[in-house]
Amino acid sequence: MPSTFNVYLAAVAVLATPATSSADLTYQVKDINPGPYGDGLDYYATMADLDGRLVFFAHAQSYPAPPQPWISDGTDTGTTQISPIGSSTAGGIAARYPMVSNGHLFFWYDDGSTAEELWSTDGTAAGTHRLTDMRPKYYAGPSPRPDGVFFIARASAVDDTEKLWISDGTGLGTMQVDPNATVYSAWGVTVADETAFYGADVSGSPGLMRSDGSILNTVDLQTSPFGLSLAVNERIYGAEQGSQTDYGELRSAITSDSSTLQLLPSSSGSQLSEFIRVDDKVLFDYDDGSDGSELWVSDGTPEGTFLVRDIDPGNPGSNPVPMAAINGTLYFMADDGTHGRELWRSDGTADGTSLVKDIQPGLAHGLPPSVDAVVANQKLYFAAYDDTSKLRLWISDGSTGGTHLVDSPGPELSAYGLMAVSNGRLFFQADSGSGLELHALNLVTAPSPMICKNPEQPLRDNGAVRSILQLPVGSGFDVGNLSVSLDIGHTYVGDLAITLTHTETGHTATLLSADSSCGGQLLDLRLDDQAPYSVNSECLWQRPAWPRDTSYRPATALSIFQGEDVAGQWVLTIIDSEARDSGTLHEWCLHFNDRVFANSFE
């Protein structure tokens, strides 16, 4: 499809108050390459949050110098170059496909002296380096695993066979998994429960492979591979590929036994793309060859796979492009043939699918064909045109009245306006008159009762993983009655011990203790000191292990955090104490109920 959105789901402590005047809410962080024509950022400049710090790539001098890694806390003095890498004069290309895992940011990078290769940084000069000499797959990035990433690469420039690799962020920990299986790179890698699923040729024909990163546990599943994949709970979704660009047959596979189902048959001209998870379903853009490109939904079964709504009947269709899912609602852009390319929303039903706002009235397009979207505390931030046809930063709560400019007029965003949330700020690339530079929106203006993170993080079998929420200084309130909600898929929750730590004070509460007698699967619940029953006493041998959306007392009281400033790092640690079972941390939230304000902020 011609339009694309890149989506970053982020957790921040607060939301900005919408702008109704010309008061400056957005600001330029630093003029990295001074002068009106000195672009500090590339159009494709990578930026990502690395444990509460923004890592991005910028030019402190004009081309042909390659972009360099920088780090920022959102202030001019706190925005500095991490380390000079590569040649200072040879032209390179911007870093691409950022992936944060195991305390490192992994990215493809060409420093001007070598071809594009895999690099990593931990945010320090000493921890920024090329991992090994290889040629990575150029049109897809790495995929997360508990100890780092999976990725596809060739061993050298003369070896044109692509293999599955792993990396932990060090040179010694970067290696091929299986030298015998040639990966079909067009299908990419899908990770579900610590395991990579990918297409490869072992014996002369393509097959679906499964690997945990070791040669001993890399197996051919004896079924045909498929691409454009997304993992949702115990299923992976993908399309049977008829050619390099034609995906027509929707399929799903159960990860535990690899049995597959055909959800939509392939037909002449059919194409499928843009998967996105919405609760336990997937929504996607599908052209069945006759009705044009429209929004479809699937729960992993043939009977649960259907057209949501024919927004623009006939060909070419509405060309829906998923942007983000918030509280069971998908936000996407589409063109119904009457209003142009605008913001829509859907809950997966025809009645629940509607236009949010006609930003540019009539046939004019309100949204550009390609731009990032960011979710911050249940609101959508995105780029759209204002009444002067300039791209500006917009915000939406899903209603017509709640969709508007953040700051008027505000800086002009680039056509490829990358965005990321870090340390209580929304960072984006824009031009305020001194070229394309790093800008930010300070989100610390009013307290929010709920802060969430959606890591989709694989859990480490018989090991531990951490997920960090970084709350910025300046929110002005202390912890009152804290509760925690968890959404975790796991095949034996009794293996799990879960703790919450506030790094600034060193206090830790045990949310769930490991209990071998609890054999249930999946947990989606809230832990609150005021709940009537203890979580460890109520586990059931079923799926889910506790009734969904219910509240239980944690193993140790969360009141240990009362009176503490909410600012700093909140660390969720999940320890899997037994081998064989696996799972995924989908989402976790801190609920600050009955907040105690530390000053006269209100």
C-alpha positions in Angstrom: 0.0 0.0 0.0 1.3 3.5 -0.7 0.9 4.9 2.8 2.7 3.9 5.9 2.7 4.8 9.6 5.4 4.0 12.1 4.0 3.7 15.6 5.8 4.0 19.0 3.9 3.1 22.1 5.3 5.0 25.1 4.7 5.6 28.7 4.9 9.1 30.2 3.8 10.6 33.5 1.5 13.3 32.2 -0.3 14.8 29.3 0.1 18.2 27.8 -2.8 20.6 28.1 -4.2 21.2 24.6 -3.2 24.6 23.1 -6.0 27.1 22.4 -3.7 30.1 22.0 -0.3 30.9 20.6 1.4 30.0 23.9 4.6 28.0 23.1 4.2 24.4 24.2 6.8 23.0 21.8 10.4 24.1 21.6 13.6 23.4 19.8 15.9 21.4 22.0 19.2 22.3 20.4 20.5 23.8 17.1 22.9 21.0 16.4 23.9 22.3 13.0 23.6 26.1 13.3 22.3 28.2 10.5 19.0 28.5 8.6 20.0 25.8 6.1 21.9 23.5 8.4 19.8 20.5 9.0 21.0 18.7 12.2 18.6 15.8 11.6 18.1 13.6 8.5 14.6 13.0 7.2 15.1 9.4 8.3 16.9 10.2 11.5 16.6 7.3 14.0 15.4 8.2 17.5 14.4 5.9 20.3 14.0 5.8 24.1 16.8 3.9 25.9 15.7 3.5 29.6 14.6 7.1 30.0 17.1 8.7 27.6 16.6 9.7 24.0 19.2 8.3 21.6 19.1 9.8 18.1 21.3 10.5 15.1 22.3 13.9 13.9 24.8 16.0 11.8 26.8 18.6 13.8 28.4 19.6 10.4 27.1 19.5 6.8 27.3 16.6 4.5 29.1 14.4 3.5 29.9 13.7 7.2 27.7 10.7 8.3 25.2 11.1 11.1 26.5 10.5 14.6 24.8 9.1 17.7 23.6 11.7 20.3 21.8 11.5 23.6 19.3 14.0 25.1 17.4 14.6 28.3 15.3 17.3 26.5 17.6 20.3 27.4 20.2 22.1 25.4 23.0 21.4 27.8 21.9 17.8 28.3 21.9 17.1 24.5 25.4 15.8 23.5 27.1 13.6 21.0 27.7 10.1 22.5 30.8 9.3 20.4 32.2 10.1 17.0 32.0 6.9 14.8 33.3 6.3 11.3 34.9 8.8 8.9 34.4 12.5 9.5 34.4 13.2 5.7 33.1 10.1 4.0 29.4 10.1 3.3 27.4 7.4 5.1 23.7 6.8 5.6 21.4 7.4 8.6 20.9 4.7 11.2 17.9 2.6 10.5 15.6 0.1 12.2 16.2 0.9 15.9 15.4 -1.9 18.4 15.9 -1.6 22.1 16.6 -4.8 23.9 18.9 -6.0 26.8 19.9 -2.4 27.7 21.2 -1.7 24.2 19.9 0.2 21.1 20.6 -2.0 18.0 20.6 -0.3 14.6 21.8 -0.7 11.0 24.5 1.9 10.2 26.9 2.8 7.4 29.7 4.9 8.8 31.0 5.9 5.4 34.0 3.5 5.5 32.1 0.1 5.5 28.8 -1.1 4.1 25.7 -1.0 6.3 26.2 -3.3 9.3 24.7 -4.0 12.7 25.8 -1.6 15.6 24.7 -1.2 19.2 25.0 1.5 21.9 24.2 1.6 25.6 24.3 5.4 25.5 28.0 5.7 26.3 31.0 6.2 24.1 32.6 2.9 25.3 29.4 1.0 24.7 28.9 2.2 21.1 30.4 -0.1 18.4 30.0 -2.2 15.3 29.2 -5.7 16.4 30.8 -7.8 13.7 31.6 -7.7 9.9 28.5 -8.9 8.1 25.9 -7.7 5.7 22.4 -7.4 7.4 19.1 -7.7 5.6 18.6 -4.2 4.3 14.8 -3.8 4.4 14.0 -5.1 7.8 15.5 -4.6 11.3 16.3 -6.8 14.2 13.6 -8.5 16.4 13.8 -8.7 20.2 14.8 -11.6 22.4 15.4 -11.6 26.1 19.2 -11.5 25.7 19.3 -9.1 22.7 18.0 -9.6 19.2 17.4 -11.9 16.3 18.3 -10.6 12.8 19.0 -11.8 9.3 22.3 -11.2 7.6 24.9 -12.5 5.1 28.3 -13.5 6.5 30.2 -11.3 4.0 29.8 -9.2 0.8 30.6 -12.2 -1.4 28.3 -14.6 0.4 24.7 -14.0 -0.9 23.0 -16.5 1.4 21.2 -15.0 4.3 21.2 -16.7 7.7 19.6 -16.2 11.1 21.8 -14.5 13.6 21.6 -13.4 17.3 23.4 -10.7 19.2 23.5 -9.7 22.9 25.0 -6.3 22.1 28.7 -7.4 22.1 31.0 -8.6 19.3 31.5 -12.0 21.0 27.8 -12.5 21.5 27.0 -11.8 17.8 26.9 -15.0 15.8 25.1 -17.2 13.2 22.5 -19.6 14.6 22.3 -22.2 11.8 24.8 -22.1 9.0 22.9 -24.7 7.0 19.5 -23.0 6.6 19.2 -20.2 4.0 16.6 -17.7 5.2 14.0 -16.4 2.8 14.5 -12.8 3.9 11.3 -11.4 2.3 9.4 -13.2 5.0 11.4 -11.7 7.9 11.4 -12.9 11.5 8.5 -13.1 13.9 9.2 -13.6 17.6 6.7 -15.3 19.9 7.5 -16.4 23.5 11.3 -16.0 23.0 11.2 -18.0 19.8 11.9 -16.9 16.3 9.7 -18.1 13.4 11.0 -17.5 9.9 11.1 -19.0 6.4 14.2 -20.9 5.3 15.4 -23.5 2.9 17.0 -26.6 4.5 16.4 -29.3 2.0 15.7 -27.6 -1.3 12.2 -26.2 -0.5 11.0 -23.4 1.7 9.7 -24.3 5.1 8.7 -22.6 8.4 11.5 -22.7 10.9 11.5 -22.3 14.7 14.5 -21.3 16.8 15.3 -20.1 20.3 18.7 -18.9 19.2 20.6 -22.2 19.6 21.4 -24.7 16.9 20.0 -27.6 19.1 16.6 -26.0 19.2 16.3 -24.8 15.6 13.9 -27.1 13.8 12.0 -27.3 10.5 8.2 -27.3 11.3 7.4 -29.1 8.0 4.9 -26.4 6.8 5.2 -23.7 4.2 6.4 -20.3 5.5 4.5 -17.0 5.4 5.4 -13.4 5.9 4.2 -10.0 7.2 3.8 -11.8 10.5 2.5 -10.7 13.9 2.4 -12.6 17.2 -0.7 -12.4 19.3 -0.8 -14.6 22.4 -0.2 -18.2 21.2 -0.8 -17.4 17.5 1.3 -15.9 14.7 -0.5 -14.3 11.8 0.9 -14.0 8.3 0.3 -14.0 4.6 1.3 -16.7 2.1 3.6 -15.0 -0.4 2.8 -15.5 -4.0 5.7 -13.1 -5.1 8.0 -10.6 -3.7 5.2 -8.0 -3.4 2.0 -10.1 -3.5 0.6 -11.4 -0.2 -2.8 -12.9 -0.7 -3.6 -15.8 1.6 -4.0 -15.0 5.3 -2.9 -17.8 7.6 -2.4 -18.3 11.4 -0.2 -20.8 13.2 -0.4 -22.0 16.8 3.1 -21.6 18.3 2.8 -24.6 20.6 2.2 -27.3 17.9 2.7 -25.2 14.7 -0.6 -26.3 13.3 -1.8 -23.8 10.7 -5.2 -22.5 9.5 -6.1 -20.8 6.3 -8.1 -17.7 7.3 -8.6 -16.1 3.9 -8.0 -17.8 0.5 -5.7 -16.3 -2.1 -7.5 -14.9 -5.1 -6.5 -13.0 -8.2 -5.1 -9.5 -7.2 -5.5 -10.1 -3.5 -3.0 -8.3 -1.2 -2.6 -8.0 2.5 -0.5 -5.7 4.7 -0.2 -3.6 7.9 -1.0 -6.0 10.7 -1.7 -4.5 14.1 -2.8 -6.0 17.4 -5.9 -4.8 19.1 -6.5 -6.7 22.4 -6.7 -10.4 21.4 -7.4 -9.8 17.7 -5.5 -8.4 14.7 -6.8 -5.7 12.3 -5.2 -5.3 8.9 -5.5 -3.8 5.5 -6.7 -6.4 2.9 -7.7 -6.3 -0.8 -9.7 -9.3 -1.7 -9.3 -8.5 -5.4 -12.8 -7.1 -5.9 -13.7 -4.7 -3.1 -10.5 -2.8 -2.9 -8.2 -2.2 0.0 -10.3 -2.1 3.3 -10.1 -2.9 7.0 -10.5 -6.5 8.1 -10.3 -8.3 11.5 -9.4 -11.8 12.7 -9.4 -13.7 15.9 -7.3 -16.5 14.4 -10.2 -18.6 13.2 -11.8 -18.6 9.7 -15.3 -17.7 11.1 -13.7 -14.8 13.1 -12.1 -13.3 10.1 -14.1 -10.8 8.1 -14.4 -7.3 6.5 -15.0 -4.7 9.3 -16.5 -2.1 7.0 -16.4 -1.2 3.3 -15.4 2.4 3.9 -15.0 3.3 0.2 -16.9 0.7 -1.9 -15.2 -0.6 -5.0 -11.7 -0.2 -6.2 -9.2 1.1 -5.1 -10.9 1.2 -1.7 -10.1 3.4 1.3 -6.5 2.2 1.7 -6.6 2.0 5.6 -3.2 2.4 7.3 -3.2 1.4 11.0 -1.6 4.0 13.3 -2.1 2.7 16.9 -4.3 0.8 19.3 -5.6 2.5 22.5 -7.9 0.8 24.9 -9.3 -1.7 22.4 -9.7 0.9 19.7 -7.7 1.1 16.5 -6.8 4.5 15.1 -6.0 4.5 11.4 -6.0 6.8 8.4 -8.3 6.1 5.4 -9.8 7.9 2.5 -13.6 7.3 2.0 -13.7 9.1 -1.3 -15.5 12.1 0.2 -13.3 13.5 3.0 -9.8 12.7 1.7 -7.1 10.9 3.8 -8.2 11.5 7.4 -8.1 10.0 10.9 -10.6 7.2 11.6 -11.2 4.8 14.6 -12.6 1.3 14.9 -13.3 -1.3 17.6 -13.4 -4.1 15.0 -17.1 -3.8 14.2 -18.9 -2.0 11.5 -21.0 0.1 13.9 -17.8 1.0 15.9 -15.9 2.3 12.8 -16.2 6.0 12.1 -14.4 9.1 11.0 -12.8 10.9 13.9 -12.4 14.3 12.3 -12.3 15.9 8.8 -9.1 17.8 9.5 -9.0 19.3 5.9 -12.6 19.6 4.8 -13.7 18.1 1.6 -11.5 16.0 -0.7 -8.3 17.6 0.6 -6.1 15.3 2.7 -5.7 16.1 6.4 -2.9 13.5 6.9 0.3 13.0 4.9 0.9 9.7 3.2 3.8 8.6 5.5 4.4 9.8 9.1 4.9 8.5 12.6 2.3 8.4 15.4 3.0 8.2 19.1 0.7 7.0 21.9 1.3 8.8 25.2 -1.1 8.1 28.1 -4.1 7.1 26.1 -3.8 10.0 23.6 -2.6 9.9 20.0 0.0 12.4 18.8 0.5 12.6 15.0 1.4 15.0 12.2 -1.4 16.6 10.2 -1.9 19.7 8.0 -3.1 23.0 9.4 -5.2 25.6 7.5 -2.0 26.8 5.8 -1.2 23.3 4.5 1.8 23.1 6.8 2.5 19.9 8.8 2.0 20.5 12.5 1.8 18.4 15.7 -1.8 17.3 16.5 -3.4 15.4 19.4 -6.5 13.3 19.6 -8.5 11.6 22.3 -10.7 9.9 19.8 -13.4 12.6 19.6 -14.0 15.3 17.1 -13.6 18.1 19.6 -10.6 16.4 21.2 -8.6 16.3 17.9 -6.7 19.5 17.4 -3.3 21.3 17.1 -1.1 20.9 20.1 0.5 24.3 19.6 -0.5 27.1 17.2 1.2 27.8 15.0 4.1 25.6 16.3 7.1 24.4 14.3 6.7 22.8 10.9 7.2 19.0 11.0 9.1 17.1 8.2 7.3 14.9 5.8 8.9 11.9 7.5 8.4 13.4 11.0 9.9 10.7 13.3 8.7 10.8 16.9 9.6 9.2 20.2 8.7 9.6 23.9 11.4 9.8 26.5 11.8 11.2 30.0 8.4 12.9 30.0 8.8 14.6 26.6 7.6 13.9 23.1 10.6 14.4 20.8 10.1 15.0 17.1 12.0 16.5 14.1 10.8 19.9 12.9 12.0 23.3 11.5 11.6 26.5 13.5 13.6 28.5 11.0 17.1 27.1 11.6 16.8 23.9 9.6 15.5 20.5 10.5 16.4 20.0 14.2 15.3 18.1 17.3 12.2 19.5 19.0 10.2 18.5 22.0 6.9 18.9 23.8 7.1 18.9 27.5 4.5 16.6 28.8 4.9 17.5 32.5 2.1 20.0 32.9 -0.6 18.1 34.9 -0.6 14.9 36.9 -2.0 11.7 35.3 -3.5 8.9 37.4 -2.3 6.1 35.1 1.0 5.4 33.4 1.4 2.4 31.2 4.1 0.7 29.1 3.4 -1.7 26.3 6.7 -3.5 25.7 5.5 -6.7 24.1 8.7 -8.1 25.7 9.5 -11.9 25.6 10.0 -13.5 29.0 13.2 -15.4 29.6 12.6 -19.1 30.2 14.2 -20.0 33.5 15.6 -16.4 33.8 14.7 -12.8 34.5 13.7 -9.7 32.5 13.1 -6.1 33.5 10.8 -3.4 32.1 11.4 0.2 33.1 9.0 3.2 33.4 10.9 6.4 33.7 8.9 9.2 35.3 10.3 12.7 35.0 11.2 15.1 37.7 8.7 18.0 38.1 5.3 16.3 38.3 4.9 17.7 41.8 3.1 14.9 43.6 3.9 11.9 45.8 2.5 8.4 45.8 -0.7 7.8 47.6 -2.7 4.6 47.1 -0.7 2.8 44.3 -2.0 -0.2 42.4 -0.5 -2.1 39.5 -2.1 -3.8 36.5 -0.5 -6.6 34.5 -1.2 -8.2 31.1 1.1 -11.2 30.7 0.7 -14.2 28.5 2.5 -17.3 29.9 1.9 -21.1 29.6 2.4 -21.8 33.4 2.1 -18.7 35.6 3.1 -20.6 38.7 6.7 -20.3 37.4 6.6 -16.5 37.7 7.8 -14.2 40.5 7.1 -10.5 39.9 8.5 -7.5 41.8 8.2 -3.7 41.5 11.1 -1.5 42.5 11.4 2.2 42.9 15.1 2.7 42.1 15.3 6.2 43.7 14.4 4.8 47.2 15.4 1.2 46.8 12.0 0.0 48.0 10.6 -3.3 46.4 7.2 -4.9 46.6 6.6 -8.5 45.6 3.5 -8.5 43.3 3.3 -12.3 42.7 5.3 -15.1 44.3 6.2 -18.2 42.3 3.9 -21.1 43.2 4.3 -24.5 41.5 0.7 -25.4 42.4 -0.6 -22.6 40.1 -0.8 -24.2 36.7 -3.0 -21.6 35.0 -2.2 -19.7 31.8 -2.2 -15.9 31.2 -2.8 -13.2 33.7 -4.7 -9.9 33.1 -5.5 -8.4 36.5 -4.9 -5.5 38.9 -3.0 -5.7 42.2 -4.3 -3.4 44.9 -3.8 -3.4 48.7 -7.6 -2.8 49.1 -8.7 -5.9 47.3 -10.4 -8.6 49.4 -8.3 -11.7 48.3 -4.6 -12.4 48.0 -3.4 -13.1 44.4 -1.4 -16.2 45.4 -4.4 -17.8 47.1 -6.8 -17.5 44.1 -4.9 -18.9 41.1 -6.9 -21.4 39.0 -5.8 -24.2 36.7 -7.4 -22.5 33.6 -6.9 -19.9 31.0 -6.8 -17.2 32.3 -5.4 -18.1 35.7 -7.5 -15.4 37.3 -10.8 -13.9 35.9 -9.9 -11.0 33.6 -9.9 -7.4 34.9 -10.3 -8.4 38.6 -8.3 -7.0 41.6 -6.3 -8.9 44.1 -3.9 -8.1 46.9 -0.2 -8.4 46.0 2.1 -10.8 47.8 3.5 -7.8 49.7 1.9 -4.5 50.3 2.3 -1.6 47.8 1.9 0.8 50.7 5.7 0.7 51.1 5.8 3.3 48.3 3.4 5.8 50.0 4.8 9.3 50.4 7.6 8.8 47.9 8.0 11.3 45.0 6.7 9.5 41.9 9.7 10.7 39.8 12.5 8.3 38.8 12.7 4.7 37.6 10.0 2.1 38.3 11.3 -1.3 37.5 9.1 -4.4 36.9 11.1 -7.6 37.2 9.7 -10.9 36.1 11.6 -14.1 37.1 10.7 -17.4 35.5 11.9 -20.0 38.0 11.4 -23.2 35.9 12.4 -24.4 32.4 10.1 -25.3 29.5 7.4 -22.7 29.7 7.5 -19.2 28.1 5.5 -16.1 27.7 5.3 -12.3 26.8 4.9 -9.2 28.9 2.2 -7.3 26.9 1.5 -4.3 29.1 1.8 -3.0 32.7 0.5 0.1 34.3 1.0 2.1 37.5 -2.3 3.6 38.9 -1.7 6.5 41.2 -5.0 6.6 43.1 -5.7 9.3 45.8 -2.4 11.1 44.9 -0.8 13.2 47.6 0.5 16.4 46.2 4.0 17.5 47.5 3.4 21.2 46.8 0.7 23.6 45.7 0.8 22.3 42.2 -3.0 22.1 42.0 
